[in-house]
Amino acid sequence: MKTVSGKALCKALERKGWILIRISGSHYVYGKPGARSIPVPVHGNRTLKTGTQLGIMKQAGLTAADL
């Protein structure tokens, strides 16, 4: 699986229907009706650590093909 930046992961979330609720510092918080909110760290174009990326993808129901 390829690692992506926080910005790229945010775009993938938005394509799947997640909505940006708020921005708190360098964390973008996404949500959907009936689901828990998901914080995504966005630090410029730095790639996310593998465990962080996998955790966010699991919470959001994303697959590697969605990226």
C-alpha positions as CSV (number, residue, x, y, z in Angstrom):
1,M,0.0,0.0,0.0
2,K,1.3,3.4,-0.8
3,T,1.5,6.1,1.9
4,V,-0.2,9.4,1.2
5,S,-0.2,12.9,2.7
6,G,-2.9,14.2,4.9
7,K,-4.2,16.4,2.1
8,A,-4.5,13.4,-0.2
9,L,-6.3,11.4,2.4
10,C,-8.7,14.4,3.0
11,K,-9.6,14.4,-0.7
12,A,-10.3,10.6,-0.6
13,L,-12.6,11.1,2.4
14,E,-14.5,13.8,0.6
15,R,-14.9,11.7,-2.4
16,K,-16.6,9.0,-0.2
17,G,-19.0,11.5,1.3
18,W,-17.3,12.6,4.5
19,I,-17.8,16.3,5.3
20,L,-15.2,18.7,6.9
21,I,-16.7,19.7,10.2
22,R,-13.9,21.8,11.6
23,I,-10.2,22.5,11.6
24,S,-8.4,22.4,14.9
25,G,-4.8,23.5,14.5
26,S,-3.2,21.1,12.0
27,H,-6.0,18.5,12.3
28,Y,-9.0,18.4,9.9
29,V,-12.0,16.7,11.5
30,Y,-14.4,14.9,9.2
31,G,-17.8,13.5,10.0
32,K,-20.9,11.8,8.5
33,P,-24.4,11.5,10.0
34,G,-24.5,8.5,12.2
35,A,-20.7,8.0,12.3
36,R,-17.9,9.1,14.7
37,S,-15.8,12.0,13.6
38,I,-12.4,11.3,12.2
39,P,-9.4,13.6,12.8
40,V,-6.8,13.8,10.0
41,P,-3.4,15.3,10.7
42,V,-2.4,17.7,7.8
43,H,1.2,18.8,8.0
44,G,1.9,20.3,4.6
45,N,2.7,17.6,2.1
46,R,4.4,15.2,4.6
47,T,3.2,11.6,4.3
48,L,1.3,10.1,7.1
49,K,2.8,7.3,9.1
50,T,1.6,3.9,8.0
51,G,-0.3,3.1,11.3
52,T,-2.0,6.4,11.3
53,Q,-3.1,6.1,7.7
54,L,-4.4,2.6,8.2
55,G,-6.3,3.6,11.3
56,I,-8.0,6.5,9.5
57,M,-8.8,4.3,6.5
58,K,-10.3,1.6,8.8
59,Q,-12.5,4.1,10.6
60,A,-13.7,5.6,7.3
61,G,-14.2,2.3,5.5
62,L,-11.6,3.2,2.8
63,T,-9.6,0.7,0.8
64,A,-6.2,1.1,-0.9
65,A,-8.1,1.5,-4.2
66,D,-9.9,4.6,-2.9
67,L,-6.6,6.5,-2.6
